[in-house]
Amino acid sequence: MSDRVCVGAIAGAFGVKGEVRLKSFCAEPEAIGGYGPLFTEDGSRSFTVKLGRPVPNGLSARLSGVGTREQAEALRGTRLYAGRDQLPSLPDDEFYHADLIGLTVLDTGGTTLGRVSAVLNHGAGDLLEIQRSGKGNALLPFTRAVVPTVDLASGRIIADPPEGLLE
C-alpha cells in the first residue's frame, strides 16, 4: 500500500485569477479541502487548498503557488494525492480503491482468476476490472455475495462469481 492516495484531479482553470476547477474523488467532495497539503503524483509539488463554491463537475479552489489563469490551466489533468495518514480510517467492510488495485483474485477453489486493474462505478455499484491471463478483462460486481473475502495483508481477493460470468 502506498503512503499516498489519489483524492482528486485538476480539471482546468476557473476564472481569470488562478482558481482551478477541482474534481474530488472523496465520498464527501468538500472533504478534499481538509486533507492537508495535496501532492502531485511524483511528489515534486504540493499545494494547500482553499475551496470555493461548487461549480459544474467539481469545486472551485485556490491552490498555493497558483496565481494566474495560465498557471492554473497548465495544471489541467494533474492528479492530487493526500497522505494516507490524513485520511479517515474505514470500517472493516470498506476499502480505498487504491488498496484493491493490483490484488490477485482467486476463486473459492484457489484458482487464480486474474488481478484487479481498476475499480469502476457507473452508478449501480462498484465493479472490479479483472485482468485475466490470455482471456481478456472481465468485470466482477464488488458485492459481499460475489466477493466474500478481501485480504489486504495477503494481497488477495476471494471471489465467488455467478456461473458463466467469467467465461
N, C-alpha and C positions, 0 to 999 in steps of 0.2 A: 504494500500500500504506500502510495506517495504521501509526502508530508504536506501536499497542497491539493486542493480540489477546485475544479472549474466551477465558478458560481455565476458567470455572466460573460457577455461579449459586447464590444462597442459596435453599434450598428451605423455609426457615422456622426457627422456634425449635426447639432441642433441649434439653430440661430446663428448669430454672427459674432458672439463674444466668447467663443471657445467651449461652449457647452457641448456635451455629447448626448446621443440617444443611446441609452444603455438597455440591453436586453438582460433581464435577470433570469437565471435558471433556478432560483430558490423557490421553495414551496410558497413562501410569502415574499412576493417580489421586492418589497421595501427592505427586507432583511439584509439585502446585499450591502446596504449602507452601514451596517453595524459590524462587519467582519474585519475591522481594522484595515490596514493598508492592503490593497489588492495588487497582485503581481502579474506581469506578463508571463507567458508560458516558460520562457527561458530564464526568468527571474532577473533579467537585466534592468527592468524598470519597475517601480512601484508607485502607486497612486493612492492618495487619500481621496475619499469620495464624499461629496456633499450632494445629496439627492434633491432634485427639484420636484416638479409636478409630473403626474402621469401624462404621457404623450402616446399617440398611436403606436402600438407594438413596442412599448417599453416605458422607460422613465427618462426624464431629462436629468442630467447630472453634471456637476463641475468636478474635474479631476485636477489634482495638484500638478502644477507644471504645464498645464494646457491653457493658453490664454487667447488663442486665435482660432478662427474657423478652420484655417489651413492646418494647424496642428491637430485639431480635433478630427478633421477629415482624414489626415494621414494615419490615424489610429483605427480606421474602419476595419472591422474583421478581427481585431485583437481580442483574444480570449483572456479573461481575467480570473485569477486564481486567489483563493484565500487559504491561509494556513489552516490545516486540519484542526489544530488546537483551538481555533477561533469558532469552529462550527459546533452546533449543539450535538450532544450525544443522542443517538437514536434508540428507540425501543428495539427489543430483540428481533422483531419481525420486519424491520425496515432497514434499508441499505442505501448507501450512496452509490449512484450509478458507476462512479469511477472505481469502486471496490469490486463490482461484478465483472467489469470488462477484463478479459484475459483468463477468467476462471475456466477450468476444464469441466465439461458437462458429461456426466455418466448416467446411464440408465440404472434402474433398480437392480439389475443383474451385474453391474460393474463394467459393462461395455462402454467404451468411450464414444460419445456421440459427436463431440467437437469442442470448440472453445468459444466463449462469449466474445463477439466482436463489437457489439453495440447494444444499448438499451434504448428502445424506441417507445414512443407513446403517441398514438394518433387519435387520442380522445376516449378510447374504450378500455384503457388499462395498459400496463407496461407489457412489452414484448421483448424477449431476449433474442437477438440475432445470433445464430449459432453458425460458425464456420465449420463445415464438415469436410473432412479429407476426401477429395475426389467425388463428392456428391453435391457440391454447391451449398449455398447458405439456406438455412431454414429459420422460421420464426416460431418461437415457443412462448405461449402465454405465461407470464410470470405471476402465476397464482399458486396458492398453497396446495391445491389439488394436483397441479402439473409439476410444480417444483416444491416438493415437501422438505428438502434439506438444502441449506446454503451453509457451507463450512468455509468461512473466510480463512481461518487459520491453516487449513489443509489445501486451500486454493481450489476447491471443487464444489460443484453443484450436483445433487442427485435429482434426476428428473424422471417422471412417470408420464410420458406423453401418451395421449389417446391413440388407440390403434389406428395406423395408417397416416398419422400426422407427419412423420419424418420419412416417408417412403418416396 
